[in-house]
Amino acid sequence: MQLDVDVFKALSDHNRIHILEMLSSGELCANEIMKGLALTQPTISHHMKILHHAGLVNSQKSGKWMNYTLNRSKFDEINTYLGWLSKEREDAMFEHVQLERV
C-alpha cells in the first residue's frame, strides 16, 4: 500500500483543513475562499498550491480567478489507506509500507 506523505503534510495545517471543509460543499473560487477565511490572496495561493500538489484539490482557471474542487478520488484513496493501516495483522512487524517522497 502506498500513499504520498505530502497528503499528510497538507492535512497538517488548520487553514488547509478549513479550506477542504469549505470545498466539501462544492466548487469555490479563490476569492470566496479568501473572504471565508479572512486571509490574504498570497496566503490562499500558498495553501492552494500545497493542497493541489498533494492531489487533494482540482483547479481550473476562470477569467482572473482559479476555481477549486475536492479531488474526491484522492479522498477515497486516503480512506482505503487508513482502513488498511488500522487493520489488525499478525505479521504487521514484518510488513513494510513504502511512503512515496516527492
N, C-alpha and C positions, 0 to 999 in steps of 0.2 A: 504494500500500500504506500502510495507516495502523495505527499501534499507539500506545496510550496510554503516554506517558512515565512515568506513575505505576507502571506494571508494573515498569519498571527501577529506579525508586526503591525499590519494595517489595522487590525482589530484592537490594538493595544492603546488607542487614543480615544478619549471620551468624545471629542468633537467629531471624529470619523464615525463613531458609533451613532451619534445623533444624526449625522448625515444619512447613514444607512437606514435609520428609523424613519426619517423624512421620506426617503425614496421608496420605502415599503408601501406607500400609498399611491405610487405611480411616478411618472416622469416629471422631473423638475429641471428648470434652467438654473444656471449658476447664480443668477440674480435672486431667484426665490430662495435658494439655499443660503445665500449671503444674508438676506433680510431675516430669514427664520432663525439664524444663529447669531446675528449681530456681529459677524466677523467681516474683516476687510476682504476685498477681491483677491489680493495676493495670497492671503491665508487660505481662502477657499480653494484657490487654484493649487496650492501646495497639497492640501488634503486630498483633492480630487485626483491629482497625479499619483499619489500613493495608492489610493483605492483602485484606480484604473490599472496601475502596474501590477497589483495583486490579483487582478481579474475579477474584482468584486462589483465593479460598475461598468456599464457600457456608456459610451459618449457619442454624441452626434452634434455637429455644428449646425446652428440655425441662425443665419444672419451674424450678428456680433456676439451671440451667446452660445454657450455649449449646453446641450440638454443631456441629462443623465438618467439612467435607469439602472435598477439592480440587475446583475447578471445572475439570474436565478439558478442556472445550471451550475455555477460555481458554488452556490449555497447548498445545492443538492450534493455536490462532491464533498463539501465540508461536513455535512451531516453524515454521509456514508463513512467518512474517515473517523469522525468522532465515535460513531457506533462501533466501528472496528476496534478503535483504540480502547474503548471501555469494555469490550468483550472479554470475559474471563477465559483464560487459556492456561493449560498446564505447562506448556512449553514457552511461556512468554519470556523467560530469561534468555532463551536461545534465539528468539526472533529478533531480527534487526530491521528497523524501519528506516528507509532512506528518505531523508528530507532533502528536497531539491533546493540548492542555493543558487541564486542568480547574481 
